[in-house]
Amino acid sequence: MLAKNANAVLMFFLELGVLASVGYWGFTVSSMWAIKLLAGLGGPALFIVVWALFGAGGGANATFPLTGLARAALEILWFGGGAAALYASGLVTPAAIFFAIFVINAVLRIIWKQV
């Protein structure tokens, strides 16, 4: 039971990690402040909107909850987007570690029927 709860908490922190990663990428994408602000604040805002519409609360709190393969695709794109943002920022090792932790978390959620 404790491990399942820890995995759910990890999922939440991974979600926050995506937003931080995209925000970090946005502030490193250009030397121009206007672009930094647009990408650094707009990127996470876009991710928040997508997650609220389709993935929040495991779908329970989403406006248009996805299930099955559609949910899997959303998670791969969402968390993959966070890893890609880290990679694009030049943080290759953290990107790989982030995505590996997501994969482990996802596998455990499937095994433990947390999806």
C-alpha positions in Angstrom: 0.0 0.0 0.0 2.8 2.4 0.9 4.6 1.7 -2.4 1.4 2.4 -4.4 0.8 5.7 -2.6 4.5 6.6 -3.2 4.0 5.9 -6.9 1.0 8.1 -7.0 2.9 10.9 -5.3 5.8 10.3 -7.8 3.3 10.8 -10.7 2.3 14.2 -9.3 5.9 15.3 -9.0 6.6 14.0 -12.5 3.7 16.2 -13.7 5.2 19.2 -11.9 8.6 18.2 -13.5 7.1 18.5 -16.9 5.9 22.0 -16.3 9.3 23.0 -14.8 11.2 21.4 -17.7 9.1 23.2 -20.3 9.4 26.5 -18.5 13.2 26.0 -18.2 13.4 25.3 -21.9 11.3 28.4 -22.7 13.7 30.6 -20.8 16.7 29.2 -22.6 15.3 29.1 -26.1 16.4 32.6 -27.1 18.5 35.5 -26.0 15.5 37.9 -26.6 13.5 38.5 -23.5 10.2 38.7 -25.3 10.7 35.2 -26.7 11.9 34.0 -23.3 8.8 35.2 -21.6 6.5 33.9 -24.3 8.1 30.5 -24.4 8.9 30.3 -20.7 5.4 31.1 -19.5 3.4 30.2 -22.6 4.9 26.7 -22.9 3.9 25.5 -19.4 0.5 27.3 -19.8 -0.2 25.3 -23.0 0.8 22.0 -21.2 -1.5 22.9 -18.3 -4.4 23.5 -20.6 -3.8 20.1 -22.4 -3.5 18.3 -19.1 -6.6 19.9 -17.6 -8.6 19.1 -20.7 -7.5 15.5 -21.2 -5.5 14.1 -18.3 -6.1 15.7 -14.9 -6.6 13.4 -12.0 -6.0 10.3 -14.0 -8.8 11.5 -16.2 -11.3 11.8 -13.4 -10.9 15.6 -13.2 -10.4 16.1 -16.9 -12.9 18.0 -19.1 -12.6 15.3 -21.8 -11.1 12.3 -20.0 -9.1 9.9 -22.2 -8.8 6.1 -21.6 -6.9 3.2 -23.0 -4.5 3.9 -25.9 -5.6 7.5 -26.1 -4.6 8.0 -22.4 -1.3 6.2 -23.0 -0.6 8.4 -26.0 -1.4 11.5 -24.0 1.0 10.5 -21.2 3.8 9.6 -23.6 3.4 12.9 -25.3 3.1 14.9 -22.1 6.0 13.3 -20.2 8.0 12.8 -23.4 7.5 16.6 -24.0 9.0 17.3 -20.6 12.0 15.1 -21.4 12.3 16.6 -24.9 12.3 20.1 -23.3 15.2 19.1 -21.0 17.0 17.6 -24.0 16.5 20.7 -26.1 17.9 22.8 -23.2 21.1 20.8 -23.4 20.3 18.7 -20.3 20.7 15.3 -22.0 21.3 13.1 -18.9 18.5 14.7 -16.8 16.2 14.2 -19.8 17.0 10.5 -20.0 16.6 10.1 -16.3 13.3 11.9 -16.3 11.9 9.8 -19.0 13.2 6.6 -17.4 11.5 7.5 -14.1 8.3 8.1 -16.0 8.5 4.7 -17.7 9.0 2.9 -14.4 6.2 4.9 -12.8 3.9 4.0 -15.7 4.7 0.3 -15.6 4.1 0.2 -11.9 0.8 2.1 -12.3 -0.3 -0.6 -14.9 0.8 -3.5 -12.6 -0.9 -2.0 -9.6 -4.0 -0.9 -11.6 -3.5 2.7 -10.8 -4.6 3.8 -14.3 
